Amino acid sequence: MSFFGNYRLVLDDKGRMRIPAKYREELGAGFALTFGPKESVYILSAAKAKEHQDDLIAIAECLDLTQADEQDALRAVAESLYFPEVDEQGRFVLREEYKNFAKIKKEIVVSGAVDKLTLSGAESYDAQFAKRDYDSVMKKLRELKLKIAADKAGGHKTGTPPNEAGAENTASTEKSITKTDGATDKENAVNNAGE
C-alpha cells in the first residue's frame, strides 16, 4: 500500500468529508485518524493503526505510573487515535478537534505520504508549501537513504543508535551503495556538495 499525490476537497455543510477514490481503494476499511506534525492529521490504514497501537502498548509497558510527563505524552498520542464511522457513501464527520488541529476551515488538502495520508487546512498547506525548499528536501532524503542502508548493514532498526560495530559499518555501507552510473551515493553527495 502506498499513497502519492494530493487532492483538494471541501467539507460539506455537516462537516463531512470523503477520502478520494484513488486513496480509498488502497486505504481500505477501518482506517484511523491521529494528530501529526506541522498542523496535519494523519489517516492510517487499519494495519498501520494497529502497528501504531502496538508501539504505544510497548511504550506503556515500560513506563512507571509515577512518570507523569511520559504518561501525559503517551495519553496525548493514544487519545488522538480516532476510528471514524463511515456512511454508505464513504463520508465521515471530521471532528472539531481534528479541524482545529489542522487549521481546516472548509477546504482540505489530502496528501499522500507514502505509507499514510495527511489532512491539512488548505491555507496552512499552501503556506508550508510556499516555504518548502526542495533542494533541502532532496538532501534530507538522500541522507535518510544512506542512514537506512547503514542501519540495515549494522543489523538494527532505523532510528535507533548504532553500537560501535554499527558505526564502523556505516562508512563501509556508504562506500558500497552503488548507483546505476557507477558512482556511490557518498561520491555523488560529495560531488553534488561541490557544485
Secondary structure, 3 states (H helix, E strand, C coil): CCECCEEEEECCCCCEEECCHHHHHHHCCCCEEEECCCCCEEEECHHHHHHHHHHHHHHHHHCCCCCHHHHHHHHHHHHCCECCCCCCCCEEECCHHHHHHCCCCCEEEEEECECCEEEEEHHHHHHHHHHCCHHHHHHHHHHHHHHHHHHHHHCCCCCCCCCHHHHHHHHHHHHHCECCCCCEHHHHHHHHHHC
